[in-house]
């Protein structure tokens, strides 16, 4: 889908043609917590997903594709947030249990 990724460099951001809309997209600065996707990577991913959706439903127009993708991405984001919260909760429980076991084996002298 790279052919439909129309990138125009502009000032501090990049401008993309996404499903007929001109979008100016600035890269986010890395906060040191892993990989930050470039605007081109994000747009290319979205366009690939749009192409896959369009191949299954060729009668959809760009607005319908964009709306369905927004709902899909929102659902994926919410599922990942829920999974992350569950992972943190499990980690906290396991750490508390491990600390309790350590205290049983080596009681504190305070």
N, C-alpha and C positions, 0 to 999 in steps of 0.2 A: 504494500500500500504506500510505499515511500514516494511513488510518483505523484500522489495526490497531496503530499505534505509540502505545501507551498510556503517556504520560509523566506521572510524578508527581514534583514537586520535593520533595526531601527533604534538608535540611541541606546538607552539603558536596557531595553527589552528586545524581544523578538516578536515579530508579527506573523501570524499564521492565518491561513484560510482554512477554517474548520467548518465543514458542512455548509458552505456558503456565507459564513460570518467571518469578518476580519477580527481576529483576536490578538491583542497585544499581551504578551506573557513575559513576566520577569522571572528570572531564576531566583529561587530562595537561597539565602546564604546557609551553608552547612553549619549546624549547631554542634558538630563533633559527635553526633549520635548516629553514625552510619551513613549510608549512601543517600545522597539527595539526587533525585531524578532531574534531568535537564528538561526544559520546556519542550524541546524536540522529542525526547523520549516519551513524555506524557502525551503529547499530541499524536505521535505515531501510534502509541498503544490505543488511544481513543479511536483513531481512524481505522485501525485494524479491527477493533470490536464493532465499529459501525459497519464495516464491510462484511463481517461475519453475520451480523444481524440482517443486513440488507440481502445477503445471499439466501437467507432462510425466508425472508419476507420482502420480495422485490417491489411490492406495491406501496411500501411505506415511504413517505416523503422525509426530507431532512429533519423537519421539526419533530415528527413522530419518532424518528431514530434517536434524536438528541434527548427527547423526553424519556424514552425507554432506557437509554444508556444512563441518564442521570439517576433514574430509579434503581437500575441494576447496581451502579457504583455506590449509591447510598446504602443499599441493602448489604453489599459486601463490606462497606466501612463499618456499619453497625454490628455485623457479625464478628468482624475482627476486634472491635472494641470490647464486645461481650467476652470473646475468647481471651483477650488480654486481661480483663478484670478477673475472670475465672482462674487464669494462670497465676496472677498475683495473690489471689485468695488462697490457692493451693500452696504456693510458695510460703506464704505467711504461716499457714497451718503446719506445714512440714518443718519450718524453722522453729516454731514454738515447741513442737513435739521433740525435735532434736535437742533444743535447749533444756527441756524438761528431763530428757534422758541423761544429758550430761550432768545436770544438777543432782540427779539421783545417784550417779556413779561417783561424782566428786562434789559433795555438798559444800556449799559456801561456808566459810568460817567467820562470818560477820555476826 
